[in-house]
Amino acid sequence: MESQPSRFMRRVLPDALRDAAAVLAGFIGAAPDDLGFTDNATTGVNAVLRSLPFAAGDEIVVLSHVYGAVANAVRHVATAAGARVVVAALPFPDPAQPAVLAALEAALTPRTRLAVLDHITSASALVLPVAAMVALCRARAVPVLVDGAHAPGQVSLDLTSIGADWYTGTCHKWLFAPKGAAFLWAAPDRQDGLHPAVISHGYGGGFRAEFDWTGTRDPTAFLAVPDAIAFHARLGGAALMRRNAALAAQATSLLARRLHTQAGATGAFAAAMGCVRLPIDPGRADAFNEALMDAGTDAPVHALDGAAWLRLSAQAYNDLADYDRLGDLIEAALVTA
């Protein structure tokens, strides 16, 4: 790229991007032409939101555990259009599918123009029954954008069977790709009029053309995705995902017992992340988070539904001893934070 930039951008990159998209499509159960690369899932969310014609009185539904950046993007477009943001309150902790679907259904009205659903919630680590949630929305003629930032590499994916209108995810969270490797998938009948957050040379050329060229940038992260997928496979692929989920369940149980508290979710609602309630006032969540970072660990703490919750993660390089050490750090922070 650096030795002959114009040649690379014009002759090499277009096919290289499509080759990478084809490998990614095979991994997530999609057609290559329905994928465009983005820097992160938030960029994909913004692309969809800014492409839709909201009007005064319209409603956009989000979940109560929506990712903060996504909530801000929804609030921004709603405010500009005079639309309203409606929050569906997820049952937490210990959710059950009927209660999740009931909460979503209660938030939908004849004015709902879009539902933005998390596949795996960020702060609370809930693996939601996204296909059933999408089906509920589609039965009421409500289009669905799924924020799947944490899904690729953590759970098996088949985007076509999920049935959403748009799905955005990252390859740099659980799939080992470099930072800045994410994607936006759009159903074929939802690509017309969909534009990237940055309008550039591809404008008017269709979904692929617009998303493949959004200005000059280093495309290394995108082009490394096939190698990241191959590395994930060498570590076990589906077996690695099962191993990580089992380790996260062990770690969650260990810390909940040690702290005499509870887990946020178990079973089908959990994968390679876990959530454990901390025995502190939720107003101390931010300070406790800072104390854990100062101690050298990366297990974020959030105030959720009237309590403070710690989110842990399990990856190929972790073993159960890591969570014993995390327990030591938590207990020390309980004394000092």
Residue pairs with C-beta under 8 A, 6 or more apart in sequence:
1 8
1 9
1 12
1 218
1 219
9 216
13 219
14 212
16 219
16 223
17 37
17 212
17 219
17 222
17 223
18 32
18 208
18 212
19 226
20 37
20 222
20 223
20 225
20 226
21 32
21 35
21 36
21 37
21 183
22 32
23 225
23 226
23 229
24 30
24 32
24 35
24 171
24 183
24 225
24 226
24 229
25 31
25 32
25 34
25 35
27 152
27 157
27 229
28 152
28 157
28 158
28 159
28 169
28 183
28 185
29 157
29 158
29 159
29 160
29 161
30 159
30 160
30 185
31 160
31 188
33 207
33 208
34 185
34 186
34 187
34 188
34 191
34 207
35 183
35 184
35 185
36 183
36 184
36 186
36 196
36 207
36 208
36 210
36 211
36 212
37 181
37 182
37 183
37 211
37 212
37 219
37 222
38 44
38 47
38 168
38 182
38 183
38 184
38 196
38 197
38 211
39 180
39 182
40 149
40 170
40 172
40 180
40 182
41 70
41 147
41 148
41 149
41 168
41 169
41 170
41 182
42 67
42 69
42 70
42 73
43 182
43 184
43 196
43 197
44 166
44 168
44 169
44 182
44 183
44 184
45 69
45 70
45 73
45 116
45 145
45 147
45 168
46 73
46 197
47 184
47 194
47 195
47 196
47 197
47 211
48 145
48 166
48 168
48 184
48 186
48 194
49 73
49 74
49 76
49 77
49 114
49 145
50 77
50 195
50 197
51 193
51 194
51 195
52 77
52 113
52 114
54 60
54 77
54 78
54 80
54 81
54 83
54 113
54 114
55 81
55 82
55 83
56 81
56 82
56 83
57 82
57 83
57 84
57 111
58 78
58 81
58 83
58 84
58 111
58 112
58 113
59 83
59 84
59 85
59 86
59 109
59 111
59 112
59 113
60 74
60 77
60 78
60 83
60 84
60 85
60 86
60 112
60 113
60 114
60 115
60 116
61 86
61 87
61 88
61 104
61 107
61 108
61 112
61 114
61 115
61 116
61 142
62 70
62 71
62 74
62 85
62 86
62 87
62 88
62 115
62 116
63 87
63 88
63 90
63 104
63 116
63 117
63 118
63 121
63 128
64 87
64 88
64 89
64 90
64 92
64 305
65 90
65 92
65 118
65 121
65 122
65 123
65 124
65 126
65 304
66 74
66 87
66 116
66 118
66 121
66 147
67 118
67 121
67 122
67 123
67 147
67 149
70 116
70 147
71 85
74 85
74 116
75 85
77 83
78 84
78 85
83 113
84 111
86 107
86 109
86 112
87 107
88 103
88 104
88 106
88 107
89 103
90 100
90 103
90 121
90 124
90 126
90 128
91 99
91 100
91 103
92 124
92 126
92 264
92 265
92 304
92 305
93 262
93 263
93 264
93 265
93 275
93 277
93 305
94 262
94 263
94 264
94 265
94 266
95 126
95 265
95 269
97 129
97 132
97 268
100 128
100 129
100 133
101 129
101 132
101 133
101 136
104 115
104 117
104 133
104 136
104 137
105 136
108 115
108 136
108 137
108 140
108 142
112 140
112 142
113 142
113 143
114 142
114 143
114 144
114 145
115 133
115 137
115 142
115 143
115 144
115 145
116 144
116 145
116 147
117 128
117 130
117 133
117 134
117 137
117 144
117 145
117 146
117 147
117 164
118 126
118 128
118 130
118 146
118 147
118 148
119 127
119 128
119 130
119 146
119 147
119 148
119 149
119 150
119 151
119 155
119 167
119 169
120 126
120 127
120 128
120 148
120 149
120 150
120 151
120 154
120 155
120 271
120 273
121 128
122 149
122 150
123 275
123 300
123 302
123 304
123 309
123 311
124 264
124 265
124 275
124 302
124 304
124 309
124 311
125 264
125 265
125 270
125 271
125 273
125 274
125 275
125 311
126 264
126 265
126 269
126 270
126 275
127 155
127 265
127 268
127 269
127 270
127 271
128 269
129 268
130 146
130 148
130 162
130 164
131 161
131 162
131 163
133 144
134 144
134 146
134 162
134 163
134 164
135 163
137 143
137 144
138 144
138 163
143 165
143 166
143 190
144 163
144 164
144 165
144 166
145 164
145 165
145 166
145 167
145 168
146 162
146 164
146 166
146 167
146 168
147 168
148 157
148 167
148 168
148 169
149 168
149 169
149 170
149 173
149 182
150 170
150 173
150 174
150 273
151 157
151 169
151 174
152 169
152 170
152 171
152 173
152 174
152 175
153 171
153 173
153 174
153 175
153 176
153 232
153 241
154 173
154 174
154 241
154 244
154 271
154 272
154 273
155 241
155 271
156 238
156 241
157 169
159 167
159 185
164 187
165 186
165 187
165 190
166 184
166 185
166 186
166 187
166 190
166 194
167 184
167 185
168 182
168 183
168 184
168 185
169 182
169 183
169 185
170 181
170 182
170 183
171 177
171 181
171 182
171 183
171 221
171 225
171 228
171 229
172 178
172 179
172 180
172 181
172 182
172 221
174 272
174 315
175 181
175 225
175 228
175 229
175 232
176 228
176 231
176 232
177 221
177 224
177 225
177 228
178 220
178 221
178 224
178 228
179 221
180 221
180 222
181 221
181 222
181 224
181 225
181 228
184 211
186 194
186 207
191 206
191 207
192 207
194 207
194 210
195 203
195 210
196 210
196 211
196 214
197 214
198 214
198 215
199 210
199 214
200 210
200 213
200 214
200 215
201 213
202 209
202 210
202 211
202 212
202 213
202 214
203 210
204 210
232 240
235 316
236 243
236 316
240 316
241 271
241 272
243 316
244 271
244 272
244 314
244 315
244 316
244 318
245 270
245 271
245 272
245 314
247 272
247 314
247 318
247 319
247 320
248 270
248 271
248 272
248 273
248 274
248 312
248 313
248 314
249 266
249 270
249 274
250 320
250 323
251 274
251 312
251 314
251 320
251 322
251 323
251 326
252 263
252 266
252 270
252 274
252 275
252 276
252 312
253 263
254 320
254 323
254 324
254 327
255 274
255 276
255 310
255 312
255 323
255 326
255 327
255 330
256 262
256 263
256 276
256 277
258 327
258 331
259 276
259 277
259 278
259 279
259 327
259 330
260 279
261 276
261 277
261 278
261 279
262 276
262 277
263 270
263 274
263 275
263 276
263 277
264 274
264 275
264 276
264 277
264 309
265 275
272 313
272 314
272 315
273 311
273 312
273 313
273 314
274 311
274 312
274 313
274 314
275 309
275 310
275 311
275 312
276 309
276 310
276 312
277 307
277 308
277 309
277 310
278 285
278 288
278 301
278 307
278 308
278 309
278 310
278 330
278 334
279 334
280 288
280 308
280 334
280 337
281 308
282 303
282 304
282 306
282 307
282 308
283 303
284 308
284 337
285 301
285 302
285 303
285 308
286 301
286 303
287 337
288 301
288 308
288 333
288 337
289 300
289 301
289 302
290 337
291 333
291 336
291 337
292 299
292 301
292 310
292 329
292 330
292 333
295 329
295 332
295 333
296 329
297 325
297 326
297 329
299 310
299 311
299 312
299 313
299 326
300 310
300 311
301 308
301 309
301 310
301 311
302 308
302 309
302 311
303 309
310 330
312 323
312 326
